[in-house]
Amino acid sequence: MKRLFLLLLLTSCHRTPELPVLYDVPAFTLTAENGQAFSSESLKGQVWIADFIFTHCPGPCLRMSTQMKKLQSQARLVSFTVDPARDTPEVLAAYGRRYQADPARWTFLTGPKEQLNVLSRNVFKVGDIEADLTHSTRMILVDREMRIRGFYDSADADDLAKLRAALPSL
């Protein structure tokens, strides 16, 4: 009996806390790095991580994409550009190759700036896409039911550890 109590006590200490349901991700259609239309419907039933980047970013996007590369085997990844004027499908495809992105696991999306701005600001809640290309460096965790479950700072090792720990619970 004492062993059972100790086992229960130890396992309860290592539980990942329940993640809140923050926001729903509505349906969207954009253009993938292969030039084809990409519908969010294809993400239903999968746990995925989103971020907002641009391919000629000299700093934070490099770190974010390096972190996303490390997560590629654990979750589906979706990177949205904040610079659709320059980040054409061809440019995004080359960027993906630079990070050894598996096209079956990691998608790079572009589209009309207005639509990307709505997604960034109103859906993923990471702010406007500014003219100076200022953008959030947070990664967004989305569950199988298209609900945002958390935001994680790509520059914070503790936050990234929390993100990795949260994946199995979804």
C-alpha positions, 0 to 999 in steps of 0.5 A: 500500500505504501508503494502504491501511494508513493507511486501515485504521488510521484506520477502526479508530480510529473503531470503536465498541467491542462492547457487552456483552450484560448481561441479557435482557428477559423478556416483559411486558404493560402498558397503553399511553398509548392505554389498550390492552394493550402486549406487549413482543413488539411490540419484538422486532426493534427497537432501543429505549431505556427509561427510568423517569419520572413525569409530575408530576416537577419535575426529572430526568424533564423532562430525561430526556424532553427527551433521549428526544425528541431520540432519537425519530428514532433508536430506538424509545422506551419510558417506564415510569411509576414512579407508576401511581396517578397516571399513568393512560393519559390522563395519560401520553398528555397527557405524551407530547403535551407532548414531541411523542412520535410514538405509532409511536415512543415508548410510555408504559406503566403497570400494577400497581405490583408489576409495574413494580417488578419490571421496574425492580428485577429486569429493567432493574436501575435499582432499586426504585420507592420510595414517595417516587418516587425512581428512576434517571435512566439510560436503558437500551439494548435490542437487537433480541433483547431484550437490555440492552446498556448504561446511560446517565446522562441528565444526562451529555453524554458518556454520551448521546453514547455512547448515540447512537454505539452505536445504529448498531452494533445 
